[in-house]
């Protein structure tokens, strides 16, 4: 893999890791800030860590679609 492509994948995977921080359950860890910034609260508890949510998005959503579209090449399996 070329260096530029590798850097793009690393950046993408780091973003996926942190995408779980957008979940209401994570935002609700600071209900005072959620109320201040979003003018709402959430009853959801923080049962799944934000990195686990990113992993779930990758394994159950993004990766299977990339395989279906042959975007990763023909030798990858879901």
Secondary structure, 3 states (H helix, E strand, C coil): CCHHHHHHHHHHHHHHHHHHHHCHHHHHHHHHHHHHHHCCCCCCCCCCCHHHHHHHHHHHHHHHHHHHCCCCCCCCCC
